[in-house]
Amino acid sequence: ALDKLEEEIKEMREAIDKKHQNEQEEELGDVLFVLANLGRMLGINPEEALRKTNKKFENRFNGMEEEFKLKNQRM
């Protein structure tokens, strides 16, 4: 699955270089599909993993907002 992921990332890079939006969308879908399949192979629920990552990002972002607020600065 990791070899397939590397292959799909290479194809994504090529689509980005060509600036083809439709191709980029297709390749992004392929990357996401491979990642979900990798999670399945590892016994990890990809939706739950993404939820946890979103929560982690939200907590970090909120912390940054608080730091800026304490310094009377805007982000």
C-alpha positions as CSV (number, residue, x, y, z in Angstrom):
1,A,0.0,0.0,0.0
2,L,2.9,2.4,0.7
3,D,4.3,1.8,-2.8
4,K,0.9,2.5,-4.3
5,L,0.7,5.7,-2.2
6,E,4.1,6.8,-3.5
7,E,2.9,6.1,-7.1
8,E,-0.3,8.1,-6.5
9,I,1.6,11.0,-5.0
10,K,3.9,11.1,-8.0
11,E,0.8,11.2,-10.3
12,M,-0.6,14.0,-8.1
13,R,2.7,16.0,-8.5
14,E,2.5,15.6,-12.2
15,A,-1.1,16.8,-12.3
16,I,-0.2,19.8,-10.2
17,D,2.8,20.6,-12.5
18,K,0.4,20.5,-15.5
19,K,-2.1,22.7,-13.6
20,H,-5.0,20.5,-14.7
21,Q,-7.7,20.9,-12.1
22,N,-9.8,17.9,-13.1
23,E,-6.7,15.7,-13.1
24,Q,-5.7,17.1,-9.7
25,E,-9.1,16.3,-8.3
26,E,-8.9,12.7,-9.7
27,E,-5.4,12.2,-8.3
28,L,-6.4,13.6,-4.9
29,G,-9.2,11.1,-4.8
30,D,-6.8,8.3,-5.6
31,V,-4.4,9.4,-2.8
32,L,-7.3,9.5,-0.3
33,F,-8.5,6.1,-1.4
34,V,-5.1,4.6,-1.0
35,L,-4.7,6.2,2.5
36,A,-8.1,4.8,3.5
37,N,-7.1,1.4,2.3
38,L,-3.8,1.6,4.2
39,G,-5.8,2.4,7.3
40,R,-8.0,-0.6,6.7
41,M,-4.9,-2.8,6.3
42,L,-3.5,-1.5,9.6
43,G,-6.8,-1.9,11.5
44,I,-7.3,1.8,11.7
45,N,-10.6,3.5,11.0
46,P,-9.6,6.3,8.6
47,E,-12.6,8.5,9.5
48,E,-11.8,8.3,13.2
49,A,-8.1,9.1,12.5
50,L,-9.1,12.1,10.5
51,R,-11.5,13.2,13.2
52,K,-8.8,13.0,15.8
53,T,-6.4,15.0,13.6
54,N,-9.0,17.7,13.0
55,K,-9.5,18.0,16.7
56,K,-5.8,18.2,17.3
57,F,-5.6,21.0,14.6
58,E,-8.5,22.8,16.2
59,N,-6.9,22.8,19.6
60,R,-3.6,24.0,18.3
61,F,-5.3,26.8,16.3
62,N,-7.3,27.9,19.3
63,G,-4.1,28.0,21.3
64,M,-2.5,30.2,18.7
65,E,-5.6,32.5,18.7
66,E,-5.3,32.8,22.5
67,E,-1.6,33.7,22.3
68,F,-2.3,36.4,19.8
69,K,-5.1,37.7,21.9
70,L,-2.9,37.9,25.0
71,K,-0.4,39.9,23.1
72,N,-3.1,42.2,21.6
73,Q,-2.1,41.1,18.1
74,R,-4.1,40.0,15.1
75,M,-3.4,36.8,13.3
